[in-house]
Amino acid sequence: MNRELNILMLEDTATDAELTKRELRRANIAFCPKCVQTREAFTAALDDFAPDLILADYALPTFDGLSALTIAQEKRPGIPFIFVSGSIGEEIAIETLKQGATDYVLKHRLGRLVPAVRRALQEAQERAERQRAEAALRESEERYALAVHGANDGLWDWNLKTNEIYFSPRWKAMLGCDEFEIGHSPDEWFNRIHPEDVRRIRAELDAHLAGQTPHFENEYRVLHKDGTCRWVLSRGIAVRDADGQTCRMAGSQTDVTERKRAEEQLLRNAFYDALTGLPNRALFIDRLGRAIEFAKRYNDYLFAALFLDSDRFKIINDSLGHLIGDQLLIAIAQRLKACLSFGDTVARLGGDEFAILLEDIKDVSGATRVADQIQKALRRPFNLNGQEVFITASIGITLSTTGYDRPEDLLRDAETAMYRAKALGKARYEVFDLGMQGRTLALLQLEVDLRRAVEAEGFEAYYQPIVSLASGEVASVETLLRWQHPQRGFVSPAEFIPLAEETGLIMPIGEWVLRTTCAHHQTWRSAGLPPLRTAINVSALQFQRPNLPLLISQALKQTGVPPQCLELEITESIAMQDIAYSIATFNELVAMGIQISIDDFGTGYSSLAYLKRFPIQAIKIDQSFVRGILADPNDRAIISATIAMAHSLKLKVIAEGVETQEQLDFLRSQQCDEAQGNFFSQPVPANMLGALLTDAEFLERCRPLNRVATSH
């Protein structure tokens, strides 16, 4: 096209219009622009201005870009239409291409404009030439009239009276065949069409031959000689004789495989997660919405939505790195898919959050059964680059019986139920009920209050004595965190500690506990209290931070507390997350003079093979076993075996949660070294510890008995 291009610009921002013009001038494109902003001006310009090209913004004050596209297609079919917009998203961009837009260019990437314009004009010119060729074919009835379509198009000519088709050499070459490998039967064509497409193609050919459509044009898959499928665009026109009967049909075939692959990739990017290959949130919401509509039509149709969040992914990701974290997400996705039936959907919503749609279940047990299978599948260790990783998940379940119209509401309820599962101890599932909404709001308020408490350091450190069962003396004390809420009063650590871990607030809280404990310990020393070792619990997030030894060293130096007076309690499950890291960190802390004990022993994954590698001084028997001493012979057997095993490794054994004399007697009979619990004393504030240690009643409870009970 040698003359100036008439370019119609639909743009409401003068600055953006000038930037677009400047980009075209830089490429030496001769053009005559006309800028409009309203529907009326745009419609009039299509007639008066006769544009060769339309450049349109998507978001306009009075109407949107898709409406402009529809108007242009009606009034000026075939005119290239390119969106130049800063507000268009990927999903909208794909929709515009489906609706017939030639291309789209983002305003912050105007460098793509010139290639897009040239490509659009070239395609428009080629399309015009093909249309002229098709018109000539109808008039001349000559076999080679379609040759002007270009060397890249294959030609076919179907004699409907003899039912024979001529296929050009280029048509055959597109399918990987030589000149003499394909005959003249229509079966040579239809038998190569993909089984899922052939019925549609035959129906549209019949419709055109019957005069119901002006021409035949369709995209479909055909079988290549190499066994793969190629996408082709086939066009054709029926020719009628003097009696008006169709006697012949001729057309062309174009290979559009690369374009279809590009479109499919765009669609995949829009609706699938790049890491796991699972559907993403947008596709999951779409499928959930379709399930809601189906449930409205069929009363006996029931489905469930599950919301899944891993309980320890952040710790693993932070400690082992994002590469291992990504591998873990891929492995989780594979296990989730293996738990589902055909037709169910699992999607990755983002991070370590997944959603599942279970369709056509009989009742709630169909959903809980799948949740159980998922829990079992995820409990198996993951081996990632030789690193064994353990993980659990909390799952929320909601059913379609809620009667929602919006899929987002169903997903919200499933997420609410998931948070309820986390609050109840994690590694479990919960089915949504209406009461959960109120509890969720309460949890959100608790988080707000907890953040305020962190900022104001509104906590207290209490201390519970740990008593030597051989001497009856107080060997050490354990720091226990207490929170007195301004309105609610005492809030149990069992309620706010999991929330602190979930939100990351456990980090500043842990540092406050460390500083406060060291300061109290120095106060006791200055007051003349006997030298006591003080034990502090370390959270998973704290332990995984490489700067933990430095933080401890700084707190000890600032308060003057000797390292030998500090003991760190690490739960068994935390120590087992990364064996090599745990051993290295333990060695660094022990080298500083700090003692290490394994807390909640018996509840995790450890074994003698690992335990003997840890440079630790003690293990603490979990209180759940101590509670069962009188009622459960298995708990007694576990305690006895644990004490014997620990002593063989030269480790001290501390029992926690001692509440009764009978429990204490049994522990003494098994030569347990130390014990703590409310039997001796409730935790007390720092300023009351001195009085407790001289209290006669307390000392009497700590005194060793001359006779130790042996029959239980």
ZIJONOR-V333553 format. One record per helix or strand. SS is the DSSP state (a for helix, b for strand). FROM is the first residue (numbers start at 1). LEN is the number of residues. If there is no record, write none. Layout:
BEGIN
ss=SS from=FROM len=LEN
ss=SS from=FROM len=LEN
END
This chain:
BEGIN
ss=b from=5 len=6
ss=a from=14 len=13
ss=b from=31 len=6
ss=a from=39 len=10
ss=b from=53 len=4
ss=b from=59 len=1
ss=b from=64 len=1
ss=a from=65 len=11
ss=b from=80 len=6
ss=a from=90 len=9
ss=b from=103 len=4
ss=a from=107 len=34
ss=a from=143 len=7
ss=b from=154 len=6
ss=b from=164 len=4
ss=a from=169 len=6
ss=b from=185 len=1
ss=a from=187 len=4
ss=b from=193 len=1
ss=a from=195 len=15
ss=b from=216 len=8
ss=b from=229 len=12
ss=b from=246 len=10
ss=a from=257 len=15
ss=b from=272 len=1
ss=b from=279 len=1
ss=a from=281 len=17
ss=b from=304 len=7
ss=a from=313 len=8
ss=a from=322 len=17
ss=b from=345 len=6
ss=b from=353 len=6
ss=a from=364 len=16
ss=b from=382 len=3
ss=b from=387 len=3
ss=b from=393 len=7
ss=a from=400 len=3
ss=a from=407 len=17
ss=b from=429 len=3
ss=a from=435 len=22
ss=b from=459 len=10
ss=b from=474 len=12
ss=b from=489 len=3
ss=a from=493 len=11
ss=a from=506 len=21
ss=b from=533 len=6
ss=a from=540 len=5
ss=a from=548 len=12
ss=a from=563 len=3
ss=b from=566 len=6
ss=a from=572 len=4
ss=a from=579 len=13
ss=b from=595 len=7
ss=a from=608 len=4
ss=b from=618 len=4
ss=a from=623 len=5
ss=a from=633 len=16
ss=b from=652 len=4
ss=a from=661 len=9
ss=b from=674 len=2
ss=b from=684 len=2
ss=a from=686 len=8
ss=a from=696 len=7
END
